[in-house]
Amino acid sequence: MEESYLNHIENVKQKVPADRLLIWNVKDGWEPLCKFLEKPIPDMRIPHDNITGDLRFTEKYLENTVVLDEINSYMKWHFAKMLTVGIVTGVAVYQYKTGRVNLGSIRAFFTNNISKLGL
């Protein structure tokens, strides 16, 4: 992952003109960022609520939010689609392996109806 991150930085450096690019680390403080943006330096420290990567911090800020609702909805929908495809595929493979499916009839159906299906 670190290699991918470093490759991304190099890619950005090549594409963005130097006068429009700031490589900034939060450890550098406000000064380089504010100077680059031509803004005054705030009279406060840079926020760093989750300096440890604590899971409870993430849970606290995600609970009961629109973001978490969207993630849950997305995952449920895609899980349902994958489950359906998996079941249909499993049944089809089982039917084929037990000789209950005749691929010739399926080919004939698609060959005869391909124009009707819009393919």
C-alpha positions in Angstrom: 0.0 0.0 0.0 2.8 2.4 0.8 4.4 1.7 -2.6 1.1 2.6 -4.3 0.8 5.8 -2.2 4.4 6.8 -3.2 3.7 6.0 -6.9 0.5 8.2 -6.7 2.6 11.1 -5.3 5.1 10.8 -8.1 2.4 10.7 -10.7 0.8 13.8 -9.3 4.2 15.6 -9.2 4.6 14.9 -12.9 1.2 16.1 -13.9 0.6 19.2 -11.7 2.7 22.3 -12.3 5.1 23.0 -9.4 3.5 26.4 -8.7 0.1 24.8 -8.2 1.3 21.8 -6.1 1.9 21.6 -2.3 3.2 18.4 -0.8 2.1 18.9 2.8 2.2 16.7 5.8 0.1 17.5 8.9 3.3 17.3 10.9 4.5 20.4 9.0 1.9 22.5 10.8 -0.3 25.3 9.5 2.4 27.6 8.0 3.2 25.9 4.7 -0.4 25.2 4.0 -1.6 28.7 4.8 1.3 30.3 2.9 0.4 28.2 -0.2 -3.3 29.1 0.1 -2.5 32.7 0.9 -4.5 32.5 4.1 -3.8 33.6 7.6 -2.4 31.0 10.1 -5.2 30.0 12.6 -4.7 30.6 16.3 -5.3 26.9 17.0 -3.5 23.6 16.8 -4.2 21.3 13.8 -7.1 19.0 14.9 -5.9 15.5 15.5 -8.7 13.7 17.4 -7.8 10.3 16.1 -4.1 10.2 16.3 -4.0 6.5 17.3 -6.3 5.0 14.7 -8.7 4.0 17.4 -11.6 2.0 16.2 -13.9 3.5 18.8 -13.2 6.9 17.4 -14.4 5.8 14.0 -17.4 4.1 15.3 -18.4 7.2 17.3 -18.2 9.4 14.3 -19.9 6.9 11.9 -22.8 5.9 14.2 -26.2 7.2 13.1 -24.8 9.1 10.1 -25.9 9.3 6.5 -22.6 7.8 5.4 -23.1 4.7 7.5 -26.7 4.3 6.2 -25.4 4.6 2.6 -22.7 2.0 3.2 -25.1 -0.4 4.8 -27.7 0.0 2.1 -25.0 -0.5 -0.6 -23.6 -3.6 1.0 -27.1 -5.2 1.6 -28.1 -4.6 -2.0 -24.9 -5.9 -3.5 -24.9 -8.9 -1.1 -28.4 -9.7 -2.3 -27.4 -9.5 -5.9 -24.3 -11.7 -5.4 -26.4 -14.3 -3.4 -29.0 -14.5 -6.2 -26.3 -14.9 -8.9 -24.6 -17.5 -6.7 -27.8 -19.5 -6.2 -28.8 -19.4 -9.8 -25.3 -20.4 -10.9 -25.1 -23.2 -8.4 -28.5 -24.6 -9.5 -27.5 -24.3 -13.2 -24.2 -26.1 -12.6 -25.9 -28.8 -10.5 -28.5 -29.3 -13.2 -25.8 -29.5 -15.9 -23.7 -32.0 -13.9 -26.6 -34.3 -13.3 -27.6 -34.2 -16.9 -30.9 -32.4 -16.4 -30.0 -29.5 -18.6 -29.7 -29.8 -22.4 -27.3 -27.1 -23.6 -28.6 -27.7 -27.2 -32.0 -26.4 -26.3 -30.6 -23.4 -24.6 -28.4 -22.6 -27.6 -31.5 -23.1 -29.9 -33.5 -20.7 -27.7 -30.9 -17.9 -27.9 -30.2 -18.5 -31.6 -33.9 -18.3 -32.5 -34.7 -15.3 -30.2 -31.5 -13.3 -30.3 -33.1 -10.5 -32.4 -36.1 -10.4 -30.1 -33.8 -10.0 -27.0 -32.0 -7.0 -28.7 -28.6 -8.7 -28.6 
